[in-house]
Amino acid sequence: MRIFDFDERTIPLDDWIQNGVDWLVANYRDLFQVIKVPVEKTLEGLEWFFTFLPPSLVMLVFAFLAWRYAGKRVTVFTLLTLLLVGFLGLWEDTMITLSMVICSVLFCAIFGIPLGICAGRSDRFEMILRPFLDAMQTTPAFVYLVPVVMLFSIGTVSGVLATIVFALPPLIRLTSLGIRQVHPELVEAALAFGATRWQVLRKVQFPLALPSVMAGLNQTIMMSLSMVVIAALIGAGGLGGPVVQGLNTLEIGLATIGGLSIVLLAMVLDRITQGFGK
């Protein structure tokens, strides 16, 4: 049957998307440049802060956080990791990557935790939100890069914006799950004693959901680090730079030390944030 002649009957969805993005760029590029300003300023401030601080002070701060929340073994591992990336000549790249991750996680928390709370308290809102979260999580990370570059131009800020979109869903899902796992009898008891819905959320639901929220933040950090190399393809700096440069010039050693530094930094942040959750 001719209806199944897929060579002649194709849906030009790719053309529609291309035309849509072109229309957005032509008519709303100035608006998108304004949207990226908060991210740009936050990132610039964090980069200046981490590159301004002497390495010894950064190591002491991370060692204190590791000792306070994750124990002596993680403290030793943290110090050895930071010393290693310094001696590999990647200290500045590591600080830029750290700035990108913190900036991404900060904006994910600003948007993700309130959305997760709303999804945890409303079945209808969660039903509306779920398809968007599915699309954000399953869309290949490279696909984000094209529209982000067209709307926000290349650079570190565009890399952070793509990272925010990619890393946001787990925080929303786990915050929603934590709110839903609070025992209904505790909520009913609080309401019976005259607490408002805001007081129930602030004093009962959110504290009990905090371990789940922290797990979501941990996953957001890990996904942000997984975007470091991909973001480097559109001009974002940091540890993804040596990896991309090594791949382009077949310098395996350069790519390896960049990748190794990303893995070690991810392990340090993972252990410390897991300690926060406990």
C-alpha positions in Angstrom: 0.0 0.0 0.0 1.3 3.5 -0.8 0.5 4.7 2.7 3.5 2.6 3.9 5.8 4.0 1.2 8.1 5.6 3.8 10.6 6.9 1.2 8.0 9.2 -0.3 5.8 9.9 2.8 8.0 11.4 5.4 7.2 13.8 8.2 9.6 16.8 7.9 9.9 17.1 11.7 13.6 18.0 11.4 12.7 21.0 9.1 10.0 22.1 11.5 12.4 22.1 14.4 15.1 23.9 12.4 12.6 26.5 11.4 11.4 26.9 15.0 14.9 27.4 16.3 15.8 29.8 13.5 12.6 31.8 14.3 13.5 31.9 18.0 17.0 33.1 17.2 15.8 35.7 14.8 13.1 37.1 17.1 14.2 36.4 20.7 18.0 36.3 20.7 18.2 39.4 22.9 15.9 37.8 25.4 18.0 34.6 25.6 21.1 36.8 26.1 19.4 38.4 29.1 18.3 35.0 30.4 21.9 33.8 30.6 23.1 36.8 32.6 22.4 35.4 36.1 24.3 32.2 35.2 27.1 34.2 33.6 27.6 36.5 36.6 27.5 33.5 39.1 30.0 31.6 37.1 32.3 34.5 36.7 32.2 35.1 40.5 32.9 31.5 41.3 35.7 31.2 38.8 37.3 34.4 40.2 36.9 33.1 43.7 38.4 29.6 43.2 41.3 30.8 40.9 42.0 33.7 43.3 42.4 31.5 46.4 45.8 30.0 47.0 45.8 26.2 46.4 46.8 25.5 50.0 43.7 27.2 51.3 41.4 25.4 48.8 43.0 22.1 50.0 42.5 23.0 53.6 38.8 23.8 53.1 38.1 20.6 51.2 40.1 18.6 53.8 38.0 20.2 56.6 34.7 19.4 54.8 35.9 15.8 54.1 37.0 15.3 57.8 33.8 16.9 59.2 31.4 15.0 57.0 33.1 11.9 55.5 35.8 10.7 57.9 39.6 10.5 57.9 40.1 8.2 54.9 38.2 10.5 52.7 40.2 13.4 54.0 43.5 11.7 53.1 42.0 10.8 49.7 40.8 14.4 49.1 44.3 15.8 49.9 46.1 13.3 47.7 43.6 14.0 44.8 44.1 17.8 45.0 47.9 17.4 45.2 47.9 15.1 42.2 45.8 17.4 39.9 48.1 20.2 41.0 51.3 18.3 40.1 49.7 17.3 36.8 49.5 20.9 35.9 45.7 20.9 35.9 44.9 23.0 39.0 43.4 25.9 37.2 41.3 23.6 34.9 40.1 21.8 38.0 39.1 25.0 39.7 37.2 26.1 36.6 35.4 22.7 36.4 34.6 23.0 40.1 33.1 26.5 39.4 31.0 25.1 36.6 29.7 22.2 38.7 28.9 24.4 41.7 27.1 26.9 39.4 25.1 24.1 37.7 24.1 22.5 41.0 23.2 25.9 42.5 20.7 26.7 39.7 19.5 23.1 39.7 18.7 23.4 43.4 16.9 26.7 42.9 14.6 25.3 40.3 14.7 21.6 41.1 13.8 21.5 44.8 10.6 23.7 44.6 9.5 21.7 41.5 10.2 18.4 43.3 8.2 19.6 46.4 5.2 20.6 44.1 5.4 17.3 42.3 5.6 15.4 45.7 2.4 17.2 46.9 0.4 17.1 43.7 -0.3 14.1 41.6 -1.6 16.2 38.7 1.5 18.4 38.7 3.7 15.3 38.7 1.7 13.8 35.8 2.3 17.0 33.8 6.0 17.2 34.7 6.9 13.6 34.1 7.1 13.6 30.3 9.4 16.6 30.4 11.7 14.9 32.9 11.7 11.8 30.8 12.7 13.8 27.7 15.4 15.7 29.6 16.9 12.5 31.0 16.8 10.3 27.9 17.7 12.9 25.2 21.4 12.3 24.3 23.6 15.0 25.9 25.0 16.0 22.5 21.6 17.0 21.3 21.4 19.8 23.8 24.4 21.5 22.4 23.0 22.6 19.0 20.1 24.7 20.2 22.1 26.0 23.2 24.8 27.2 20.9 22.3 28.8 18.5 20.4 30.6 21.3 23.2 31.5 23.7 26.4 31.3 21.5 29.4 29.2 22.4 31.4 29.4 25.6 31.4 28.2 29.2 28.0 29.8 30.0 26.4 27.7 27.3 28.1 24.6 28.6 26.7 25.3 32.1 23.2 25.9 30.7 23.2 22.6 28.8 24.5 21.0 32.0 21.6 22.5 34.1 19.0 21.0 31.7 20.8 17.6 31.7 21.4 17.4 35.5 18.0 18.8 36.8 15.7 15.7 36.5 17.2 13.5 39.2 16.9 16.3 41.8 13.2 16.8 41.0 12.4 13.1 41.0 14.2 12.3 44.3 12.8 15.4 46.0 9.3 14.4 44.9 10.0 10.8 46.1 11.2 12.0 49.5 8.1 14.1 50.0 5.8 11.2 49.0 7.6 8.8 51.4 6.8 10.8 54.5 4.2 8.8 56.4 0.7 10.3 55.9 -0.1 9.8 59.6 2.7 12.3 60.5 1.2 14.8 58.2 -2.3 14.3 59.5 -1.0 14.6 63.1 0.6 17.9 62.3 -2.6 19.2 60.6 -4.6 18.0 63.6 -2.5 20.1 65.9 -3.3 23.2 63.8 -0.2 23.4 61.6 -0.6 25.2 58.3 0.4 23.4 55.0 3.6 25.6 54.9 4.4 24.6 58.5 3.8 20.9 57.7 6.2 21.2 54.7 8.9 23.2 56.6 8.8 21.2 59.9 7.7 17.7 58.9 7.9 16.8 55.3 11.1 18.5 54.1 13.2 17.5 57.1 12.1 13.8 56.7 12.7 14.0 53.0 16.2 15.6 53.4 18.2 12.3 52.8 16.3 11.8 49.5 16.9 15.5 48.5 20.7 15.1 49.3 20.7 12.0 47.2 19.2 14.0 44.4 21.9 16.7 44.8 24.6 14.0 44.7 23.2 12.6 41.4 23.0 16.2 40.0 26.7 16.7 40.9 27.7 13.4 39.2 25.7 14.2 36.1 27.2 17.7 35.9 30.7 16.2 36.0 29.7 13.8 33.3 28.9 16.8 31.0 32.3 18.4 31.5 33.8 16.8 28.4 30.7 17.3 26.2 30.5 21.0 27.3 34.1 21.4 26.3 33.1 20.8 22.7 31.3 24.1 22.6 34.1 26.1 24.2 33.5 25.5 27.9 36.9 25.4 29.7 38.0 23.2 32.6 39.1 19.6 32.7 37.1 18.8 29.5 39.5 21.0 27.5 42.6 18.7 27.9 40.4 15.6 27.0 39.0 17.2 23.8 42.5 18.6 22.9 44.0 15.2 23.4 41.4 13.5 21.3 41.8 16.0 18.5 45.6 15.8 18.4 45.9 12.1 19.4 47.8 13.0 22.6 46.6 10.1 24.6 48.5 11.1 27.7 46.9 14.6 27.8 43.4 13.1 27.4 44.1 10.5 30.0 45.2 12.9 32.7 42.2 15.1 32.0 39.8 12.2 32.3 41.6 10.8 35.4 41.3 14.2 37.1 37.5 14.3 36.3 37.0 10.9 37.9 39.0 11.7 41.0 37.2 15.1 41.4 33.9 13.2 41.0 34.9 10.7 43.7 35.8 13.5 46.1 32.6 15.4 45.6 30.6 12.2 45.8 32.0 11.1 49.2 31.7 14.5 50.7 28.1 15.1 49.6 27.2 11.6 50.7 28.5 12.6 54.1 26.2 15.7 54.1 23.2 13.3 53.6 24.1 11.3 56.6 
